[in-house]
Amino acid sequence: MKFKRGKWLIDSRSLIEFRKEGLLPKLHVHEKFEKPLKYIVWTIGIVGFITIFLSIENYFISVSIGLFLFLLSFIFDRAIVKYSSMVVQLPPDFEIDYSEWKNVMTVSDPDYVKNVNFVGLIYKNLEYGEKFFNYLKTWNTDKSNDSEGNIIFSIVEEPNGSYTFYLYANPGRKRLKELHDAVELENFKNKSKKDKVHEQLVMEMSFWRNTKYANDKLMRDFLKNQPRDVPFMLVPTQKTEQGYAIGLESQIILSGYRYNKRNELKDYDRETQLSEMEKRWEKNEKK
């Protein structure tokens, strides 16, 4: 169940949730409900004692109620109390214009060691593309060489043969873990979250673009010539009357890329979630 709090749409499962773990379900509760949880456990105990006393003449009813209340009390008593911390990725310091990203071009060679292959994101204005690439570098501590794989460039082949390209920060990046670990260390020092489970949350940007046309030979050559775990160059470009202008100063050397066909993705994959989000947006716009 979801409910609105101000401008936020909150999933109730992030606050209270039963999860099947073993024979009995386990209750996961946010720390905001820790005190009410204790009151519930005490109330079940008191009600159980009174109920058993009142129904003592009927042995079957007494035992049944007693067992039921014992199991209920056991489930609530072994509940896992969690607390949350959220890392918020800085948004761009300029207005995002989705109409600027027009297309994607690739240049690749089978000898990727001698000749560095590259992917160019084609923008309406190169200046905007360079500004956008400088923002992408903030995901990699402002460095051009992403040797740790902090930036994910994902290629998804659609059923009609077109490609959708995704850019997002690696959810398993080292810096993100360091920030969450710092929260845990601080809470360990002051013992404010003792015996509680840390739920790590992150709010960050994602960008994607579909080429809208199928059978892209250059793209297929890139997938054939460029191994997924070998570095390549990502650059902003602009189509001009003379050819393509390339913003080499804004280049990013990525450590690799992801490639999947749409039907190979799982529900929890970022690409699937973004695709479903886009469908909901389009549906709402038609209303």
Buried (B, 14 or more C-beta within 10 A) or exposed (E): EEEEEEEEEEEEEBBBBEEEEEEEEBBBBBBEBBEEBEEBBEEBBEBBEEBBEEBEEEEEBBEEBBEEBEEBBEBBBEBBBBBBBEBEBEEEEEEEEEEBBBBBBBBBBEEBEEEBBBBBBBBBEBEBBBBBBBBBBBBBEEBBEBEBBBBBBBBBBBEEEBBBBBBBBBEEBEBBEEBBEEBBEEBEEEEEBEEBEBBBEBEBBBBBBBBEEEEBEEBBBBBEBBEEEBBBBBBBBBBEEEEBBBBEEBBBBBBBBBBBEBEEBEEEBBBBEBBEEEEEEEEEEEE
